[in-house]
Amino acid sequence: MIFQDEFELQTDNHGDLQDITEPVEQIVKQSGIRTGIAHIFNVGSTASIGTIEFEPGLKRDLPELFDRLIPRAVIMAMSRLGMMGMVILIFRPPGSGQI
């Protein structure tokens, strides 16, 4: 059995973190499938999806880390080329606790 759905997010700015756990859980529940794999995909070259413990300091710490790894000058150059700012989507694995 295959079930497909989608949802959209609005981001605020460069380095924005979004917890997508609840919309993904709702889609999985809506599917009625009890065992399987949920494939999560984002459109765009400057966004990513990852799994991480979504603890309180993360929304500050992770973008700061990426800013050190990828200096603002590079990001500004990407922006001039028409690329959007970095957006990070977070999915909490089952059993990882609440935010």
N, C-alpha and C positions, 0 to 999 in steps of 0.2 A: 504494500500500500504506500502511496506517495501523497503527501499533503504539502501544499505551498501557500504561503501568505507573505505579506510584507508590511512594514510600518516605516514611517518617516520621523526624523528627529530634527528639531531646530537647535542649532548650536549658537553660543553667544560670542565666542571669539577664539583666537588662537590658543591651543592647549586645552580646550574645553573637554572635560571628561563627562561621559554619560553612562549611567548604569542601565543597561538594557535587559536586566534579568526579568523584570516583571512583564514587559511586552513579549519576550521570548517564551516565558512560562505560560502566558495566556494563549499564545498561538499553539504551543504543544498541547495544552489541555483541550483547546478547540478541535484539534486534529482527531482526538479520540485514540490515537496510537499510544500504546502502553510501553512498548519496547522498540527501540530503534535509535537512530542518530538524527540530531537536529543540526543541519548545515546552516551556518550563519555567514552571510556575505555582505560586504558594504561596497557601494559603487564610489569610485574616486580613488585617486592615487595618493592623497594626503591624509587619509583616514585609516584607522586600523581597529581591529577587534582583538581583545586579549582577555585572558582570565587572570584575575588578581584579587587578593583580599582587599575589599573596598573599605579601608579603614579611614578614620577622620582626616589624617594628615595627607592622604594620598592626592587629593584634589590640588594641593599646593606643591607637594614634593615631586610628583612625577613630571608635571610640566616644567618645573625648574631644572630637573635632571635633563630633560630633552633640550631645553634651552642651552645648557652647558655643552651637550653633545653636538647640537646643530645651532651654531651662533645666529643671532638675529639678522646679521648681514646676509646670510644665506637665505633665511626665510623671506627677507624683504626682496631679495633678487627673485626668488620663486614667485612672490606676489606680483612683481612687475611683469613676469612672464605669464601671468594669468592663473597661477596655481593658488588654491585656497590655503588657509592656515591649517595647521595640524589639528585633527580632531581624534580623540581616542574613545572608543566604545568599550565598556567593561561588562563582562558577563560573569556573575558569581556562580561557580560550580555548586551543584546541590550539596547541602550540608555545610556550606562555608559560613553560615551565620547571616544575621541581618546587618544592615548598615546602622 
